[in-house]
Amino acid sequence: MQTHDIRKRFLDHFIRAGHTEVPSASLILDDPNLMFVNAGMVPFKPYFLGQQTPPYSRATSVQKCVRTLDIDEVGVTTRHNTFFQMAGNFSFGDYFKREAITFAWTLLTNSVEDGGYGIDPQKLWPTVYLDDDEAEAIWRDEIGVPAERIQRRGMKDNYWSMGVPGPCGPCSEIFYDRGPEYGKEGGPEADEDRYIEIWNLVFMQNERGEGGGKDNYEILGPLPKQNIDTGMGIERVACLLQGVDNVYETDLLKPIIDLASELTGRGYGRGAHDDDVRFRVIADHARTAALLICDGVLPGNDGRGYVLRRLLRRVVRSVRLLTSASEAAGVTPRAASEPTMGALIGRVIDMMAPSYPELEERREQIVSTAVGEETSFSKTLAAGSKLFTDAATATKAAERSTISGDDAFTLHDTYGFPIDLTLEMAAEAGLTVDQHGFTALMAEQKSRAKADATARKTGHTDLSVYRDLLDRGPTEFTGFGELVSEARVLGLVADGARLPAAGAGQELTVVLDRSPLYAESGGQIADTGTITSSAGARLTVTDVQKLNKTLWLHKVRVDEGEITEGEEVLASVDAAWRHGATQGHSGTHMVHAALRQVLGPNATQAGSLNRPGYLRFDFHASGPLSEAQRSEIEEISNAAVEADYRVNTFETGLAEAKAMGALALFGENYGDEVRVVEIGGPFSMELCGGTHVSSSAQIGPITVIGESSVGSGVRRVEAYVGMDSFRYLSKERALLAGLASSLKVPSEEVPGRVEALVTRLRDAEKELERIRAEAARNAASGLIDAAVTSGSTLVVGGRLPDGIDAGDLRSLATDLRGKVADKPAVIALFSSAGGKVPFVIATTDSAREAGIKAGDLVKQIAPLVGGRGGGKPDLAQGSGTDASGTDAAMDRIRELVLR
């Protein structure tokens, strides 16, 4: 049975049983406890926590999940995956244990013809919590499972909670017996490799208190309602029904491995453990990466972006290692000469799109993002190789055979250089790596990350105070049609508690039944304004945020009077603020349309921010804009402004909007009904919930002020609009006029005159450098005449003229050494440049034969000039900060040479 069919049968089974199908939520939810959605029940947490009243009593879903805590174990074993699909059925105060158990059993054991999975009942072993007599009785007496196949287990195994105070309860897990070839008999208690868990039925009936771990917390008491939360692993069931050993051999992942094998020239499952690990990493991480990108995550250096970047780079690294193994065996695979990420991600989309069609819709963006990261990492690998060479050279120069754990960790953590690649290259160089030191530093990093995650859990915000307000329905937003609205105060909230009233000086959150103030979303920051009452209350609105996309939370400061719950008020938008905000937001649409005209349809939106007078727009692109492209984008945008296009907004169905050609924000999840903003007919048409001007001329001039990179395959353009654009151009004009006046030329001749001055300056600098170098050579030559003999060794050196950098000192030292190469000699040169005191020491062959090493001398004299240094026996260097110590340093060199 194919995985897509397994998924569909699950949903169909529970829909027939009266459950509402809930589509999978995005992998990214606004939850302070989670980086990604990691369990099927996460989207339903507000219902289980009592923060919201569910719109249905029964629900079913197949939720996309990502867990990355064990990312380093992926591939090493076949049990770890970063992405998985969790099928679940949920009851909110409706049915309980009997129905949950029956629903699960019938789906698993009913015949395929009857819509079930057709699993042999004799292979199923239920477990229950230690004192859950009721669940055991249902399994034994009503379902008919023999008592010897029902096992009781402790809190660690069969009691569930979210890891924080909140709902919890005993659970009943269903295990499948894979047979004696997989382990010993005796049920899950004896061997969880042979008996694998496929479904967990949680009987959510209690509330837990503070504590840690899976079994170190107090049970506070019963919940007001008994709920059901279950989770069945789609991938695990697929393994069983397809008769394969692990998820990597199922129908959705094996084709990715097959493609990777074709690209790299290596085979999977042929006895090479390292190869198999890499193939599993490629399949798992490519799939997870594609789904994360689809939900709006972009590669970055922290948070979710860093996780995605790490996944993609592990794929690139694994492909590289497999390719290298093929080349070592005399085979030149495709991956040796062409990028592979596009093909791998494309195969993932082919496999997963039947269940998640948004993957196909966003194919171009997903592939281009992944390919961009592959290109970037290839450059990182090249840079990392150079850094590794430097570390290896320094290790050998110090007469060591082991690269330090610090160096390996720096390569890994700072430059993204994988440790196994460091190990491979070290072996090629005849070196080893201090893996113990590296592992210790990695453990420290993980410990810090775990502490951060724990701290993040304590930031869980109790939103139950808003439950009644959420249940009343959404805030009516009136701001598209008016800037002042009559409203009623539904709630006043401060410090997590409802207030009947609030007086002057207090800061709190106000919930209104209707509001003209825009709540921050879609890249547009919130309106500011006021709330006033006939009784004399005046509140300044500093921010407006949405709760669950439906409830407007007005952050306010009470300036005068007293505001009370239930009171009738006037909510007003700061008109000047709104005017500037609409200019910025509409300007964003203009720039987006212009970008697509200049760069093509792949220049899709990756994020935006607009505020009065300013906009920034992130877009997918393979490289920076040229000056000509920037000018063209600016010209197209302003031409559209001058055309005074009418701005039309209307609501329609999502499918209809897409059919019209309306652009959707990449990674955004839309409802069935969407709002379309159309500017100038075909010029711009986007799905957007923001506020806009009524015609494009109201935007005013648009001035592009910068363009930069914000991540792999993503660029950012910034611009001013309206009066801010005028002010910026006015400053630029004043600057140009000042330059023209200083140079005594007309404004249009300023660029040419500046270019001529720059050329003259560069020529003068080159001449100055030539004179300085000549003076340095002359000074250095004179040092030989002034050299002294210490014992049998000639000591040549001293302080040269200021301004000679370390590179030039090395060249001079090498030249001087060549002139005295026939005798034991030490050359020591010092200078002063940019507040530093660079120094270099060189030794001749015969000096080294006498035991004199440049590296040793540098370490001895560096403190005398306030610095440090090191190097090889023949040439070493350093830098200090105290030029007055030069004479003492030379004296010390003579002492050491004489000794």
N, C-alpha and C positions, 0 to 999 in steps of 0.2 A: 504494500500500500504506500503510495507516494505521500510525502510530507504535506503537500498542499491539500490532499484528500483527508489526511488525518485531522488537519486543522478545521476543515469545513465540516466534517462529521461531528466534531466536538461542538461547534457552534450550533449546528442544526439540531443536535440532540437536546440542548438546553433551550433553544428557541421553542421547540415543540413542548417543552415542559414549562412554558410560560415566562421565560426569562427575556429581558430586553437585551438585544445585542449592542454592546458598547464598543466602538472602534478602538483600536490601539491608540493610546495617547503617544505624544512625542516622547522621545527618549530624554528630553530636557523639560523638566517641570520646575516651577518656581517654588522650590522646597529647600529651606536652609540646611536640611539634614542630608541631602542627596546631591551627588554630582550628576548621576544619571538615574533614570528609573531602573530599579533593580529587582522588582517583584511585581507580580500581576495585580496585587491589591493597592499599589501606590496611588493610582489615580482615584481610588475610592476612599483614601485616608480621611478626607474631610467628613465623610459620612460615618465612618467607624469612630472618629474622634468626637462626634457630636457637634462639629462646627457648622455643618449644613444638613438640611433635611434632604434625603435622596429623592429624586424624581420618580423612582421606581422601587418596588419592593424586592424584585429579583433581577439580577443582571448576569451577563456572561460576556467574556472577552478573551481574545488571544493577544496578550501584551508583549510588545518588544521590550527586552530587558538587556542591560549591559552591566557586567560586574568586572572590575579590573584589579581587585585586590591581589589576585593570584596570577597576574599577567606573566610573571617569569616562569610559571609552571605550565603555561599553555604550550602544547606540543611535546613537552617532556613526558607528560602522561596523556592518555586519551580521555581523561575524565574532566579536564578543565577547558572551559570555553569562556570567551568574553561576552559573546552575544548568544542569547537563547530566547525562545518563545515560550511564555508561560500562559497556558490555557487555564481559565478559572471560571467558577460559578460562585455567585455571591447572593446572600440573603440578608436583608436589612430588617430584622425583626419579623420575618415571615416564617419560613420553615427552619428546622434545626437538624439534629443529628440523624434522625431516622431517614428523612428525605435526602440529606446530603450523601449518606452512605449508599442509599438505594440508587440515586442518580449515577453515582460513580460506578457502582457494580454493573448496572445494566449497560452502560456505554462500553465498558471494558469487555464484557462477556457476551453481549448479544451478537448474533451472527452478522456477518458483513451485509447480507441481504436485508436485514432488519435495521441497518444503519449503525451497527456497532463495530467494534474492532475484532470481534471473534477470538478473543484470547481464552485459552483453556483455563477454566476456574481453578483447576487443581494446581496451577502454577502461581497463584496469588496468595500472599501472606499479609494480612492486616496486622498493624500494631496499634495499641491504645495506651493511654496514660495509665500510670500505676493504679490509681483509684477510680478509673472511669468504668464502673460496672455497667452503666447504661450502654455505652458504645460497644463493649464486649458482648453484651446480651443481644444487641441488634445484629452484630456480625454472626453470632453463633446461632441464635434462635430464629431470626427472620431471614437473613441472607443464606444461612446454611453452611457457613464455613466451619469445618471441624475445630473444636477447641484447641487441638494441638497445633493448629496453624495460625492461632491468634496469640501474639506475644505482648506482654505489658512491659513498658519501658519508662525510664525516669524522666525528670524534668528536662534534662539536657537534650534528650532525643524527641520527646513527645509533649512538649509544652511550648507554645509559640507566643512571641511578642515582637513588637517592632524595634526593640532595643532601647526604647525610651519609655518613660511613664505613659500609660495609655491602655488601650484595649489589649487583652491577652486571653489565652485559654488553652485547654488541652487539645491535642490533635490526634488524628488517626491517620497513619501513613499506610499506603498500599505498596507492597514490594512484589517484584516478579522474580521467580526462581529460574535462572538461566541454565541450571543443570550441573551435575557433578563435575563436568570438565572445567568449571569456573571456580570451584572451591568446595569446602566441606559442607555437610548437611547441618541442619540445626536452625534454619531461619535467619532473619536479619541480625539477631543477637549473636549468632555464630560467625557470619561472614557477609559483609555488605558488598563484596566484590561479586559473589555468586548471586546474592539477593539484592537487586537494585531497586531503589525507591522510584516510583513513577508518579505518585499522586499523594498530596498532603491535604487532608481535610481538617481545617482549623475550626474548632467550636468556640467562637469568640464570646465568652460569657463572663469574664472577670476584668478587673482593672488592676494593673500592676503599679508598684511604687518604684522608688529609686533603687539602683543597684547596677551591677555589671555582670557580663557574661550571660550565658544562656540559662543559668540556674541559680544566680545569686541575687535575687530580688524578692521583695515581699508581694504577696497577693493581697490587695486591699479589700476586695469585696466584689459582689456581682455588678454587672452592668445593668442599666435600666432595661435594655433589650438584648436578646440573644441573637447573635449574627453568625453567618457562615462565610468563611473565606477559604477557597480551595485553590490549589495550584498543581496542574499536571504539566510535566515537561514534555513539550511536543517532540523535541529531538530524541529524548530517551525512548519514547514510545515508537518513534520512527525506527530506531535501532532494532527494537524487538520485532516489529511487524515486517521489517525488510530483511531480517535474519542476518544482520551484520554485528560485528563485535563492538563498534563504537561509532560515535556521531560522524567522524571523519570519513566513514565509508558509506554514509547515507546519500540519498539522491541529490541533496542540495550542496554538499561540500565536496564529494568525490570528484565531480566535474571540474572544480577549481584546482584540485590537486593534479588531475590529469593534464590540465592546461599548463600548470607550472612545470610538470614533468616534460612536456613538449618544449617549453621555452628554454629550460635549463639543461636538458639532455641527461637528466638523472631519473632514476626510477624509484617509485614508492613501494614500500613493503618488500624490498629485496634483501633484507638483512642488514642494511646500513642504518643503524639507529640514528646517527646524527642527521642523515639525509631525511629520515622520516619525521624527525622533530621539526626540521625546517619546512617541510611540506605542510605539516599541520599548522605551523605558525602562519604561513602564507594564506592558507584557506580561512583560518579563523579570523585573523586580523584584517584581511581584505574585506571580508563580509561585514565585520563590525564597523570598519572605517566607512564603508559605503553608506551604511544606515545612519551613522552619526552625521556625515556630511549632508545626507538627505534631510536630516532634521535641523540643519542650520549650523552645525559645529564647523569651525574652520581651524586649520593647524595654527598653533601659537606656542608661546613659551610658558604659559601657566594655565591652571585650571583644566577645563574640558579640552581646550585647544592643545595643551601639552599632551594629554592622554592620546588624542587623535594623532598628533605628530609622532608620538612614540610608537603607536601601532603601525603607522605607515612606514616608518623607518625600519621597524623590525621586519616588515615585508621586504623592503629593498635589500636589507642586509642578508636575509635568508636567500633571496634570489641570487645575490652576489656570491655567497658561499657555495651554493649548489653549482653555479656556473663555473666557479674556480675549480671545483672538484672535477667537473667534466673536462675542463681545459687541461688539468693535470693528467687526465687519462687519455689525452690526445684527441678529444672531441671539441669542436667549436660550435656551441649551441647558438640559437637566435639571440638569447639574452646577452651574449657577449658583445653584440654590435647594435642592439636596439633597445629602447625603453620597454618595460614590460607592464608597468602599472596600468596603463590604459586597457590592455587586453584582460588583465586579471579583474579589474573593477568591472569591466564590461561583462565578463562571465558571471560575476556576482549578481549584477542587475538582471541578467537573463534568468538566473536561477530563482531569485527572490521576488521579481516583479509580479508573478501571478497572485501572490498574497498581498504585496505592497505596491500597487500600480504607480504610486508617487515616485518610485525609483526610476521607472521608465520615463515619466514626465520630466524628471530633473537629471536625466542621464548626462547631458552635456556638462552641466555644472559640477556634478559629482566626479566625473572622469577628469575634467580639467583641473579641479582642485587637487585630486590625488596625483595626477601627472606633474603638476607644479611642485608638489612636495617632493616627488621623486627627483626632479631636476635639481631642486635646492639641496637635497641630501647628497646627491652625487657630488656637488661642489663641496659640501661639508666633508665628505669622505676624502676628497682630494686634499683639502686643507688639513684634515686630521692626519692623513698620511705624512705630510710634512712635519707636523707637530710630533708624531710618533718617531720620525727619523731623528728629530732634534733630541728627544728623550733618550732614544737608543744610543745616539752618539755621546751624549753626556754620561750615560751609564758606563759605556766602554772607556771613556776618557778617565773616569774615576776608578777604573780597574775593578768594576763590579759586573756581575753577570745577571743581575735581577733588576728589572724596572720596578721602581717603587710603587706601592699601593697608591700613594698620593698622585703620582703621574698618571697612573691608569684611571684613577677616579676623575681627575681633571679632564682627561680626554673623553671620558664617558659623560660626565655631568655637564661640563661647560661647552664642549664641542659636539656632543651627541655621538661620540665614537664608541661603538659597541665593544664590550669587554672581550667577547670571543674573537672579534677581529684583531684586537690588541694582542691577544694570546697567539693567534695565528701568525701575525707579523713578527712577534717577538721570537717565535720558534724559527722562522725563516732567517732571522738575524742572529741566531745562536744564543738567544737570551731567554730568560724566564720572566714571569711577572709575579710580584708579591700578591697572590690572590687573597691571602689571609687579610692583609692590610686593606685591599680593595673591598673585600666583603664586609670588613668592620666599618668602613666609611659608608658603604651602601646601607648597612644596618642602622647606622646613626641617622641617615637621611630618611629611611623608612619610619624610624621611630618618631622623628619630627613630624613627618606627614601624618602618622597615626594620631599623634597628639593633636595636630591641627584638626583632623577629622573629628576627634572626640570633642574638642572645643566647639566645633561647628554644631555638633548635636545639641550642646547646651543652649544654642541660639534659637531653638525651636520656639516659634511665637505662638502663643495661645490665641487663636482667632475665634474661639467659641463665643466670645463677647459679641461677635457680629452675627451669630447664627440667626437670631430672630429677625435681624435686619435683612439678611440674605433671603430668608424665607418669604419676606414680603414682596419680593420681586426686584427686578433691576431698577437702577436709577434711570429716570428719563432724561436723556441728554437733549437739551434744547438749543445748544450753542450753534448749530448749523443755521438757525433762522433768527436768533436774537441774542443780544448781549446782556440783557437784564431779564430775569425770570422771577415770578412769584414762586415761592417754595415753602415747604413745611419741614421743620426740623424733626427727623425721625429718631436721631440718636446723638448723644454726646459721649465721647469716649476719651479717657485719659488714664495712663498707667494701667492699661488692661482692664479697666472697669467702666461701667456705664455711670453717667452722672445725670442728675435731674436738672442741674443748671451749672453755669460757669460765669465767673465775673472777671472784671478788668485785671489784666496782667497774666491770666492763665493761658497756657498753650495746650491745645487739644485737637481732637479729630471730630469733625461735624459730618453727619450723614443727612442728606436732604432727599426728599422724594423726587425732585427734579432739579437740574442744574445746567446753566449755560457755560460753565467753566470746563474747559477741555482737560481730561485726565491724561497724564503722560502715557503715550503709547506710539508705536509705529515710527519711532525716531523723533517725534515732535514732543518737546518738553511741555509741561503743564502750564495752563493759564495762571495768571495772578489776578486778584480782584478783591472784592469786599462782600460781606454779608451784613445786612442791616435789618433792624426791626423797628416797628412803629413805637416801641417802648424806649427807644434810644440806644439800643445795643449797636455797636459797630465792631466788626471783626475783619481783620486783614487776612486774606487767603494767600498763603505763601507757597502752597504746593497742592496738587490733586493727584491721587493715585487710584488705580482700580484694584478692587479685591475680586478675584475669580472672574475678571473681565466684565462684571455686571454692576458692582456696587462702587460708587464714587466716594472716596474718602478725602474730605477737604481738611488739610492741615492749616490750622488758623491760630491767630493770636487775638485775644479779646482786648481791644483798645479802649472801649468805653461801654458802660452799662453792663447788663446781665442778659445772657441768652439762656433760654429754657427749652427743654424737650417739648415738642408739640407746637411750638410757636410758629406763626406765619412770618416769613422773612422775605427780603429781596436779595437775590444773589446776582452780583454784577461782575462782568469781566472788565479788566483794564483794557479800554478800547485801543490805546496806543500799543500795548503789548500784543494784543490779538492781531492788529494790523501787521506788525512786524513779523509775527509768527506765521501768518498766512503767506506773506511774501517769501519767507525762508522755505516753507514747505512746498509751495508751488514752484519756487525756483529749483528745488531738488528734482521735481518732475521734469523741468525743462532741461537741466543738465543731464539727467538720465537719458532723455530722448536724444540729445545731441551726441552723447557718448556712443549710443547705439548706431547713429548715423555715421560716425567717424570710424568706430572700431568694429562694427558689425553686431549681429544679434547675440554673440556670446558675452558681450559686456553687460552681464546681468547684475542686478543689485545684490550686494552682500551685507548691507547695513547702511544706516544713515542717522544723522542727527541734524535737527534744524531748530533754530531759535531766532528771535527777532534780529533780522539783518545778517544772518550767517547761516551757511549750510555746509555740511560735509557729506560726501557720498562715497561709499565703498563699493567697488565693482570688481568683477572677475576679469583679469587680464594677464597675459603672459609676460609683459614687460612694461617699463615706464612709458609715459607719453612723451613724444617728441615736442619740441617747442612749437612746431607747425601744427601738430594735433591739438595742443592746448589752445592755440589761437583760433583754430577752426571750431572747436567746441564752444569757446566763448562767443564767437561770431554767430554760430547757429542759434545759441541760446538767446542772444540779444535780438536777433532777427525775429525770433518767435515772440519776444516781448513786444517789439515794434509792430508786429502784425496784429496785435490786440485780439488774440484768439479768445473766443468765448469759453469759459470754464463751465462744463456741465457735470452734474453729479446725479447718479440714479442708482437704485438698488435692483438687483436681479439675481437669478440663480447662479451658483458658481460655474456650472457647466456652460450656461449661456454666456457668461462673461468671458470665459476662456475661448469660446467659439468666436466671439467678437474680436479676439486678439488682445484682450486686456492682460497686462503683465501682472504676475503675482510675485510677492516677495519670497525669495528663495528661503526655504526652511520654515515658513510661516504656515500654521494650520488654520484654515478658514472654515466657517460654517457653511450651511447650504445656501444661505442668502448673503450676498456680498455687496459692498458699495463700490461703484466704479466712478473714477474721476477722469473725465475726458477733456483734454485741452487741444483745441484746434483740430477736431476730427482725428485724422490719422497721425497727427504729430505726436500725441502722447495719450495713452489710455492705460491706466493702472488700477488695480484694486487698492483702495486706500480709505481709511477711516478718519483721516485728518481734516483740518480746516484749511480752506483755500480762498484765494482771491476770486472775484467773479469774472475777471478778464485778465489776460496775460500782461497787458500794459501796466496793471497795478503793481506788478512785481518790481518794476523799476530796473535800472541797469544791473547786470550780473558781471562781476569781475572775479575771474579765477585767480586765486592768490597762491596756490601751491598744489603739488601732487607728490605723493610719496607711497612707499610700500608699507602695508600693515600686516603682512603675512604672506605665506606661500600662495602665489597666484592671485593675490588680492591687492588692489591699489586703492588709494584714497585721494579724491580731489576735494579741495576746499574753496569756498567762494563767498564773497560778500554780495548782498542784494540791497536794493533801495538806497536809502540815505547812507547806510554804512558803506556801500559801494562808492557812492559819490565822495564821502569823506576820505576813503582810502585813495581814490584817484587824485583827490585834491592834494593830499600829502605827497604823492608820487610826483605830481606836477611841480609842487614847491621845491622838492628835492632836485628835480631836473633843472629848474630855473636857477637854483643856487649854484649848481655845478656849471651851468652855462656862464653865469656871471663870473665865477672864479677862473674859468678857463678862457673867458673873454671870446666866446664863440657863440653863434646862434644855437638854439636848442637842438636842431636837427643834426648839428655837427658834433654834438657831445660824444656819442658812441665812438666815432672815428678818432676823435682827439684822445679819449680815454684809452682806446686800444693802442694808439701810438705811444702814449705815456707808459703803459704797461710793458710794451715791447722794449722801450728804452731802459726801463727799470730792470727788466730781466737781463738785458745785455750788460748793464752796469753791475748787477749782482754776479754774473758769470765772470766779468773782468776782476771784480773784487775777490772772488773765490780763487781765480788763477794767481793773483798777486799774493793772496794769503798762503796758498799752497807752495808757491815759489819761496816765500819767506820761511815757511816751515821746513822745506827741504834744505835751505841754506843753513838754518839754525841747527837742524839735525846733523848735517855734515860737520858742522863745527864741534859737535859733541864728541866725535871720534878723536879730534885733536886734544880735547880736554879730558879724555877718558883716563881713569886711574886703574892700576892693577891691584886687586885684592888677592893676596896669595899668588896663585898662578893664573887667576882668572881676570880678564879685562871687564871692567864695569863701565858701560857706556850709558849715559842718561842724564836726566834732569828735566826741568820744566821748559816747555816750548811756548811760543806766543799763544795768547788767548784765542779762542774761536776754533780750535782744531777738534773735531769730533772723534769718537772712538774708532770709526772706520778709517779715517785718515791716519790716526795714530798707529793702527795695525799695519797699514801700508808702509809707513815710515820705519816702523820697527823691523819689518821684514826686509826692507831695503838695507838698513844698517847691518842687520845680521848677515846679509849676503856679503857685505864688504869686509867683515871680520870673521868669515866662516872658517878660516884656517886655524883658528885658535880658540881656546875656551873663553867664552864671552857671554855676558848678560847685558841685554839692552833694556832699559827702563825709561819710558817716556810718560810725561804728565802734561796736562793742559788744563784750561778752564773754559767751559763752554755752557752758556745758558744756566749759570748758577750751579753747575755740576763740575766735578773734577774727574774727568775720564783718565784712565791710566792703562798702559799695556806693558807687559814684560815678555821678552823673547829670549830663548837660549840657543846656543849653537850645539852641534852634535857632540863635540868634545866636552862641552860643559855638562851636558846631560850624562855622558859617560862617567863624569866625575861625581854624579849624584845630585846635580843641581837641576831642580825642576821649576819651571815657570809657575805652575799652578800652586806649588807650596809657597813660593816667594810672595805671590799675590795675597794669599790668605794671611801672611805674616804682616805685610805692610798696609793692607787695606784699612785697618782701624786707625792708623796714624793720620789718614786724610778723611776720616769720618765716613768710611764706606765699607764695601765688601766686594768680593769678586771670586773668580775661580777659572779653571780652564785646564788645558792639557799641559804635559811637561815641556813641550816646545813653544807654546804660545798661550798666554793667559791674559785676562783683562778684568777690569772692574770699574767702579765709579764711586766717588766720594763727594763730600760737600765742603771740606776744609782745605783750601789751597795752601794755607800756611804750614801744613804738615808735610809738604813735598820734600824739603831738605831732610827732615827727620826720617822720611821714608827711604831716601837714597842712602843715608847713613846706615839704616837697618839692613838694607840689601847688601852693603859692603860687609857688614858684620857677619851676616848669614853665609855669604860666599866664602869669607875667610875661614869661617868655622868648618 
